[in-house]
Amino acid sequence: MGCVACMGSMAGWTDRKGGMDMKLDFSGLPGFEQAAGWMNDVLKGDAGSYSLILDWAYKMAANADLPGLDSADELAREYLAKSGTLAERTDKLIKDYQFKTGLMGAATGVGGMMTLPINLVSSTLLQMRMAAAIALMGGWRLEDEKVKKALILCALGSKVMNKLTATVLEKAMQKAAVKLTGKVLGKSLPLMGAVLSGAIDATATKTIGKAAKQWFITDVPEVLNVTVE
């Protein structure tokens, strides 16, 4: 509980209407502490717990009643109201979230290994919320099971776009869990870890955002229009 409780002083903020107000404490979100515990399990080799984290992040992204945090729908409407083509507005959202997750990663990276689960869960939530907003901007419904599975693949950094099966999702989760080893090494040192942590999160956010843009806006795969296996 101690690590989770320190979240408010290290990386809390609200971004309503694009602002940056260092007030939001993610530890107050429903299920956050449990999600941090699942992340600890993932770091210990339990890749299966990743599915629990992503399911939680998906529910939080779509929830319109989180204090200080816009829902994915509100975020999508905010960026749809901006000028430019749909692709340009999507790129703006991705760029803004690169900055925000980078800031979050740097703030939690100061604590090294102690705050690592907090950082990973927080960045996963923000990245899922960004990807969900992109899906909505493309006209997709978050209630669609195919969309949910596609968003999970995006959040895992998977480039597979021809299948949305349980096997594909399981393999993607296993690969993503292995990649966390690199994040652990980069984020484990206080102070120096803060710089690396921010850079890692910003890069991951860009990758996830571009994948979501491809899935839901620029190169929609046929699999989204067929029955999920």
N, C-alpha and C positions, 0 to 999 in steps of 0.2 A: 504493500500500500504506500510505503514511503516514497518510492520512485515515481509512482503515478501521481501522487499528491503534489510533487514538485513541478508538475507540468505547467501550472498556471504562471509561475514566476519565470519559466524558461522559454516557453514557446506558445503562449496563448494569444490569439488574435481573432478579430472578426473582419470579414471583407465584404460587408454589405455595400452594394453599389460600388464595388471596386476599391473601397477605402482600406486603410491599414491601421487598425486600432488594437493595440496590444492588451486586450482584455480577456478574450475567450480562453477558457481553461478546458481543453479537450477531455480532461479526466472526469468532467461532469457529465459527459455524454453517456447515455445508457449503454452499458456493456463494455465501456472502454477498458476498465480494469481487467475484465475477463479476457478481452482481446489481447491485451498486453501479456497476459499469462499464456495464451495460445502462442503468441509470438516467441516467448521463451521456449516453449516446446518445439517450435519449428527450428530455432537456433540449436536445439539439442539433437536435431535429427528427425523429428516427427513431422514429415512433410504433410501428412494428412491434416494437421491442424490448420494448414494454410486455407483449406476450404472454409473452415469456420470463420476465419478472419475476413476472408473476401465476402462471404455471405453477410457478415455483420456490416462491413463497409458498404456493400450494395444497399442494404436496408437504410443505413444512415444517410447515404447520398440521396435517396429518394424521399426521405422524411422531411416534411415541411414544418415540423414543430420543434426543431432543435434550437435552443437559445443562442442567439448571436450568430447563427450559421444558416445562410440561405440554402434552400433545397436545390437539387439539380435543375428542377423546373424553373425556379426563380433565376438561377444563374444563366440558363439557356435563354430565357426571355430578355435578360439584361444584355447579353451579347448579340442577340438577334436584332436588338434595337439600335445597334451601332451601325456606322456607315461601312460601305464596302460590300464585296461579294460574300457569299456564304463561306467560301474557302478562306477569304481574308479575315472574316470575323472569327472563324474557328482558329486560325493561326494566332490571332490576338489573344484569345482565351488561353491557348497553350503557352504562349510567351508569358502571360501574366502569372500563370500557375507554375511555370519554371522558376520565376522569381520567388513566389510565395513558398513553394516547397524547399527551395534552396535556403531561404531565410529560416524556415522551420528546422531544416536539417542542421544548419550551422548552430542554431540556438540549443538544440538538444545534444548536438555533438560535443558541446563543452563538457558534458558529464561523462563522456567515454562509454564504457560498457554498462555503467549503471543506468543510463537513460536510453540505451540502444533499443530495447523493445518499445519504449514510448515513441521514439523517433520513427521506427519502422511502421508502427501501427498508424501514427498520425499521417505520415506521408502516404500510406496506402489509402487511408480515408480520403485525403485530398485528391489523390490521383484518380480514384474511383469516381469521386464526385465530378471531376473535370470530364472524364470519359463519358459518364452518364449524361452530362449536359450536352456534350457533342452529339450523342445519339439522339437526344431530344431535338437539337438544332437541325438534325437531318430528317426529322419527322417520324422517328421511331418511338414506340411505346415501351417504357421500362417494365411494364407488366408482362410483356412478351417473354416467354421462357428462352427463346432463341437469342433475344437481345441481351438478357442477363448472362447467358453463357458466353456470348461474344465479348461482353464487357469484362468478364472474368479473364478471358484469354488475353485481352488487351492489358489488363492490370498485371498479368503475369509476364508480360513482355513477349508473348508468343506471336509468331508471324503466320501461324497456320490459319488459313482462311477458307478451307474447303470442307471442314468437318466440325461439328459441334457435339461430339459424342463424349460420353463419360471417360472413355479411354484417353482421348485427346486431352481432356481437362486434367486427368490424373498425371499424365506424362509432363504436361506443362507445369503443374505444381511441383513435381519432383525436380525439374530442371531449375525452376525459380528458387526452390529451397537451397539447392547447391550454390546458386549465384550469391546467396546471402553471405556465404563465407567471405567473399570479397568485400562486402559491405562491413562485415564484422571487423576485418583487418583495417579498413580505412577509417572506421568510426571509433575504434577502440581507444585511441590515445586522446586524452583531454587536450584542449586548445588546438593542437595540430589536427586532431580528429574533427574539430568543428569545421575547418576549412574544407577538408576532404568530404565530410558528411554533407555539407551544403552542395558541393559540386556533384557528388554522386546522386543526390536526390533530384537536383535540377536536370541532370542528364537523363535519369530514369523517367522523369515527368515528360520530357520532350519526346522520348521514345514511345511512351504510352499514349500521349496525345496524338502523335502522328499515326499510330496504329488505329486509334479510334476514328480519326479523320478518314483514314482509308476504308475502314470497315463500314462506317455509317454515312459518309458523304461523297467521297471522290471515286471509290472503286468498290461499291457494295457487292459482296460475294453472293452468288446464287443461293448459298446455303441459308441465308437469312429469309429466303422466300419459300423454303420447303419445310416439311415436317421434321422436327427434331427427333433424333433416334433415342 
